[in-house]
Amino acid sequence: MTFLEQEIATQPDDWTRVVQRLPEVADLLPRPGERVATIGCGTSWFMGQAYAALRESLGQGVTDAYAASEHHLARGYDRVVVITRSGTTSEVIEVVDELRAAGTPHVAIVATPGTEVAEAAQSTILLPEVDEQSVVQTRFATTVLALLRASLGESLETAVAQAREVLAEDAETAYEGLLDVEQVSFLGRGWTVGLANEAGLKLRESVQFWAEAYPAMEYRHGPISIASPGRATWAIGDVPEGLAEQVRATGAHFEHRDLDPMAELVRLHRYCVARAAAAGINPDEPRNLTRSIILDPAG
């Protein structure tokens, strides 16, 4: 069994445990009404996107999500949430240095203790129990999102229960119509746009597979032109009226389940494992990637 498979399987338990920790860390997280930004790279950026959209939709305050290399923190924020599994990513370290110099309140959520971000940030929430050996992130990212959702007053009970059901499914029947497709486009709405972005990234990383992601309403403004037989469109969360019928009319497979979006992301994780096995690819060792991107300052 790959590290990725093992780490995917712990997620419902991970979410349950992190929600139980909320009382001890709640004071470090954004408060209702604060202007907030999130910072991350790759998967961590996409978790920030999901949290930012959800927080705003719940009326808890302006919330923006930035890739660490492309932020606009000079706009002014009351608090910044930094997300990094490794705690060693060069761009994130630079942002933490900037935040400290500016005196901006911030909290870093990190898996690996003793790392530069974990030590340098004003406040740090450590999640070593969901650190990962696979380069491909799964449980750290979703556990961070579970904590942030819980901090907004959301219940994770349905997500946990549905994720357990997903993990118990037989892959052969769970992915009917998807195991042989040559391409997948993921769609999201609101806070699930970030999860659609993450789903596409997971397939590209773990299977070297052609996958794209779009806001669901934008999909009809051009991207639907690549839909055809042998390809799939996979919606996470709400589906715009009439979209499923439009996709099916192209001959493409339309995939959607009425699940909590985080449980649906677990289903995508298992799909990555199934596709990697079929392709003879080790998903723990994605091509051209390492666990942390550390840039040479001289380069």
C-alpha positions in Angstrom: 0.0 0.0 0.0 1.4 3.4 -0.9 1.8 6.2 1.6 -0.8 8.1 -0.3 -3.4 5.4 0.3 -2.6 5.2 4.0 -2.9 8.9 4.4 -6.1 9.2 2.5 -7.7 6.6 4.8 -7.2 8.5 8.0 -9.0 11.7 7.0 -12.4 11.2 8.8 -10.6 10.5 12.1 -8.2 13.4 11.4 -11.1 15.8 11.0 -12.8 14.6 14.1 -9.7 15.1 16.2 -8.9 18.5 14.9 -12.4 19.8 15.6 -11.9 18.7 19.2 -8.8 20.9 19.4 -10.7 24.0 18.3 -11.3 25.4 21.8 -7.5 25.5 22.5 -6.6 27.3 19.2 -9.7 29.4 18.6 -8.2 32.6 19.9 -5.4 32.3 17.3 -7.8 32.2 14.3 -9.7 35.0 12.7 -12.6 36.6 14.5 -15.9 37.7 12.9 -15.6 41.1 11.3 -11.9 41.0 10.8 -10.3 41.6 7.4 -8.4 38.4 6.7 -6.0 37.1 4.1 -4.7 33.6 3.6 -1.3 32.7 2.2 -0.2 29.4 0.8 1.4 27.6 -2.2 -0.2 24.9 -4.3 -2.7 22.8 -2.3 -2.4 25.2 0.7 -3.4 28.1 -1.5 -6.4 26.2 -2.7 -7.5 25.4 0.9 -7.2 29.1 1.5 -9.4 29.8 -1.5 -12.1 27.5 -0.1 -11.9 29.0 3.4 -11.9 32.6 2.1 -15.0 32.1 0.0 -16.9 30.3 2.7 -16.0 32.9 5.4 -17.3 35.7 3.2 -20.4 33.8 2.3 -21.2 33.4 6.0 -20.9 37.1 6.5 -17.8 36.9 8.8 -15.8 39.5 6.9 -13.7 40.3 3.9 -11.4 37.4 3.2 -8.8 37.0 0.4 -6.7 34.1 -0.6 -3.2 34.6 -2.1 -0.5 32.5 -3.5 2.5 33.4 -1.4 4.4 34.7 -4.4 1.5 36.9 -5.6 0.0 38.5 -2.5 -1.3 42.0 -2.0 -1.0 42.2 1.8 -0.3 46.0 1.5 -4.0 46.4 1.1 -4.1 46.0 4.8 -5.5 43.1 6.8 -6.4 42.6 10.5 -5.1 39.0 10.5 -3.3 36.6 8.1 -3.6 32.8 8.0 -0.5 31.1 6.7 -0.9 27.5 5.6 2.2 25.3 4.9 2.6 21.6 5.5 6.4 21.6 5.4 7.1 25.0 7.0 10.1 25.3 4.7 8.7 26.7 1.5 10.8 29.7 0.4 8.0 32.0 -0.7 6.0 31.4 2.6 9.1 32.1 4.7 9.5 35.4 2.9 5.8 36.3 3.6 6.2 35.5 7.3 9.3 37.7 7.5 7.3 40.5 5.9 4.4 40.0 8.3 6.7 40.2 11.3 8.4 43.3 10.0 5.0 45.0 9.4 3.6 43.9 12.8 0.6 42.2 11.1 -1.1 39.7 13.4 -0.8 36.2 11.8 -1.0 32.5 12.5 0.7 29.7 10.7 -0.8 26.3 10.4 2.1 23.8 10.0 2.5 20.0 10.0 6.2 19.8 10.8 7.5 21.2 14.2 10.8 23.0 14.4 10.7 24.3 10.8 11.4 27.9 9.9 7.8 29.0 9.5 6.7 27.2 12.6 9.4 28.9 14.7 9.2 32.4 13.1 5.5 33.0 12.9 3.8 35.1 15.5 1.5 32.2 16.4 1.6 28.6 15.2 -0.9 25.8 15.2 1.0 22.5 14.8 -0.7 19.5 13.2 2.1 16.8 13.3 -0.4 14.0 13.5 -1.5 14.7 9.9 2.0 15.2 8.5 2.6 13.1 5.4 5.3 10.9 3.8 3.8 11.2 0.3 4.8 14.3 -1.6 1.1 14.6 -2.7 -0.9 16.3 0.0 -4.2 15.0 1.2 -4.9 14.7 4.9 -3.0 17.8 6.0 -4.9 20.0 3.6 -8.3 18.7 4.4 -7.6 18.7 8.1 -6.6 22.3 8.0 -9.9 23.1 6.1 -11.8 21.1 8.7 -10.4 23.2 11.4 -11.1 26.4 9.6 -14.7 25.3 8.8 -15.3 24.5 12.4 -13.9 27.9 13.4 -16.7 29.4 11.3 -19.3 27.5 13.2 -19.8 24.7 10.6 -20.5 21.2 11.7 -18.3 18.5 10.2 -20.5 15.5 11.3 -22.0 15.0 7.8 -18.6 15.3 6.1 -17.0 12.8 8.5 -19.8 10.3 8.0 -19.9 10.6 4.3 -16.1 10.4 4.0 -16.2 7.1 5.9 -18.8 5.8 3.4 -16.6 6.9 0.5 -13.6 5.1 1.9 -15.6 1.9 2.2 -16.8 1.8 -1.4 -15.5 -0.5 -4.1 -13.4 1.4 -6.6 -14.6 -0.6 -9.5 -18.2 0.5 -9.0 -17.6 3.9 -7.4 -16.0 5.3 -10.5 -18.2 3.8 -13.2 -17.7 5.9 -16.4 -14.5 7.5 -15.1 -11.8 4.8 -15.1 -11.1 5.1 -18.8 -11.6 8.7 -19.6 -8.6 10.7 -21.0 -9.4 14.0 -19.4 -11.4 15.5 -16.5 -12.6 19.1 -15.9 -13.5 19.9 -12.3 -16.1 22.5 -11.5 -17.0 24.3 -8.3 -19.2 27.1 -7.1 -18.5 29.5 -4.2 -16.2 27.8 -1.7 -15.9 24.7 -3.8 -14.0 26.5 -6.6 -10.9 26.1 -4.4 -11.7 22.4 -4.1 -12.1 22.0 -7.8 -8.7 23.6 -8.3 -7.3 21.2 -5.7 -8.9 18.2 -7.5 -7.3 19.1 -10.8 -3.9 19.5 -9.1 -4.2 16.1 -7.4 -4.7 14.3 -10.7 -1.9 16.2 -12.4 0.5 15.4 -9.5 -0.3 11.8 -8.8 -1.2 10.4 -12.2 0.4 12.9 -14.7 -3.1 13.3 -16.0 -4.8 16.0 -18.1 -7.1 17.8 -15.6 -8.5 21.3 -15.5 -10.6 23.3 -13.1 -13.1 26.2 -13.5 -15.9 28.0 -11.7 -19.0 26.1 -12.8 -20.8 29.1 -14.3 -17.6 30.0 -16.3 -17.3 26.5 -17.8 -19.9 27.3 -20.5 -17.8 30.4 -21.5 -15.3 28.4 -23.5 -14.0 25.4 -21.6 -17.0 23.2 -22.5 -15.6 23.2 -26.0 -13.2 20.4 -25.0 -16.0 18.2 -23.6 -16.4 15.1 -25.8 -16.8 11.3 -25.7 -14.0 9.8 -23.6 -13.7 12.9 -21.4 -15.5 13.8 -18.1 -16.8 16.9 -16.3 -16.8 16.4 -12.5 -18.8 18.9 -10.4 -18.1 19.4 -6.7 -20.9 21.0 -4.7 -23.8 22.9 -6.3 -24.5 22.4 -10.0 -25.9 25.3 -12.2 -29.3 24.4 -13.7 -29.0 22.8 -17.1 -25.3 22.3 -17.0 -25.4 18.5 -16.6 -27.6 18.2 -19.6 -25.3 20.4 -21.7 -22.3 18.3 -20.8 -24.0 15.0 -21.6 -25.1 16.4 -24.9 -21.4 16.7 -25.9 -21.0 12.9 -25.2 -18.8 13.6 -22.2 -19.4 11.9 -18.9 -20.9 14.1 -16.2 -20.0 13.2 -12.6 -21.7 14.6 -9.5 -22.8 13.4 -6.1 -24.8 15.1 -3.4 -22.0 14.9 -0.8 -20.3 17.3 1.5 -17.6 18.8 -0.7 -14.8 17.6 1.5 -16.2 14.0 1.4 -16.3 14.4 -2.4 -12.6 15.4 -2.4 -11.8 12.2 -0.5 -13.6 10.4 -3.3 -11.3 12.2 -5.8 -8.3 11.2 -3.7 -9.3 7.5 -4.1 -9.8 8.0 -7.8 -6.3 9.3 -8.1 -5.0 6.1 -6.5 -7.1 3.9 -8.8 -5.9 5.8 -11.9 -2.2 5.7 -10.8 -2.5 1.9 -10.2 -4.0 1.4 -13.7 -1.2 3.5 -15.2 1.6 1.8 -13.3 2.6 5.1 -11.6 3.8 5.4 -8.0 1.7 8.3 -6.7 4.1 8.9 -3.8 6.8 10.1 -6.2 5.2 12.6 -8.6 7.3 13.6 -11.6 9.5 16.8 -11.1 8.2 17.5 -7.6 9.6 17.5 -4.1 7.9 17.8 -0.7 8.8 21.4 -0.3 9.9 24.1 -2.9 13.1 25.7 -1.5 14.5 28.3 -3.9 18.2 29.2 -4.1 18.4 32.9 -3.2 21.4 33.2 -5.5 19.5 31.7 -8.4 
